[in-house]
Amino acid sequence: MNGHFSAQSSTSSRLEPYVPQPVELAGYGLVDLAAGYAWEEARITAYATNLFDKEYFLYEYGPGAMATLGDRREVGIRLDDRF
């Protein structure tokens, strides 16, 4: 079993000379978890990324304009097999 926490402090989205008021993006924290079991030839892993489905912006052009959202929660099971 493993887990990962990543944090991003608030930051400006656009640092360009002609932008008088850069858009300030809020800080956020993300939690990822994974747990699995392995045999001689196979491994099964259950995982979750962005466990708490935190909505966060990676980029924002301006208020009410284009923006890029970060990844949503993903939950899954993966099976790896060697043959």
C-alpha positions as CSV (number, residue, x, y, z in Angstrom):
1,M,0.0,0.0,0.0
2,N,1.2,3.5,-0.7
3,G,0.0,7.0,-0.7
4,H,1.0,10.4,-2.0
5,F,0.1,13.9,-1.1
6,S,1.1,16.8,-3.3
7,A,0.5,20.5,-2.6
8,Q,0.6,23.6,-4.8
9,S,0.6,27.1,-3.2
10,S,-1.4,29.9,-4.9
11,T,0.2,31.3,-8.0
12,S,-0.4,33.8,-10.8
13,S,-1.8,32.3,-14.0
14,R,-0.5,34.9,-16.4
15,L,2.7,36.9,-16.0
16,E,2.7,39.0,-19.1
17,P,3.6,42.7,-19.3
18,Y,0.3,43.8,-20.8
19,V,-1.9,42.1,-18.2
20,P,-2.6,44.7,-15.5
21,Q,-4.2,42.3,-13.0
22,P,-2.9,38.7,-13.3
23,V,-5.4,36.0,-12.3
24,E,-4.5,34.4,-8.9
25,L,-5.0,30.7,-8.9
26,A,-5.8,29.2,-5.5
27,G,-3.5,26.7,-3.8
28,Y,-4.6,23.0,-3.5
29,G,-3.6,19.7,-2.2
30,L,-4.2,16.3,-3.8
31,V,-4.2,12.8,-2.3
32,D,-3.4,9.6,-4.3
33,L,-3.7,6.0,-2.9
34,A,-2.8,2.6,-4.2
35,A,-3.0,-0.9,-2.7
36,G,-2.2,-4.2,-4.3
37,Y,-1.2,-7.8,-4.1
38,A,1.4,-9.7,-6.1
39,W,1.9,-13.3,-7.0
40,E,4.8,-14.9,-8.9
41,E,3.6,-13.9,-12.4
42,A,0.8,-11.4,-11.7
43,R,-0.1,-8.3,-9.7
44,I,-3.5,-6.6,-9.0
45,T,-3.7,-3.0,-7.8
46,A,-6.6,-0.8,-6.7
47,Y,-5.9,2.9,-7.0
48,A,-7.4,6.3,-6.6
49,T,-6.0,9.6,-7.9
50,N,-7.3,12.9,-6.6
51,L,-9.2,10.9,-4.0
52,F,-11.3,13.7,-2.7
53,D,-12.2,15.0,-6.2
54,K,-10.7,18.4,-5.6
55,E,-11.5,20.9,-8.3
56,Y,-8.5,23.1,-9.1
57,F,-7.3,25.3,-12.0
58,L,-4.0,24.8,-13.8
59,Y,-4.5,27.9,-15.9
60,E,-7.1,30.7,-16.2
61,Y,-7.0,33.4,-18.9
62,G,-9.2,35.8,-17.0
63,P,-12.5,35.9,-15.0
64,G,-15.2,34.2,-17.0
65,A,-12.8,33.3,-19.8
66,M,-10.8,30.2,-20.8
67,A,-9.5,28.0,-18.1
68,T,-7.9,24.6,-17.7
69,L,-9.1,22.4,-14.9
70,G,-6.9,19.8,-13.2
71,D,-7.6,16.1,-13.5
72,R,-10.7,14.8,-11.7
73,R,-10.9,11.8,-9.4
74,E,-10.0,8.5,-11.0
75,V,-10.6,5.1,-9.3
76,G,-9.7,1.8,-10.9
77,I,-8.3,-1.7,-10.7
78,R,-5.3,-2.7,-12.7
79,L,-4.1,-6.3,-13.4
80,D,-0.6,-6.9,-14.6
81,D,0.5,-10.3,-15.8
82,R,3.8,-11.7,-17.2
83,F,3.8,-14.6,-19.6
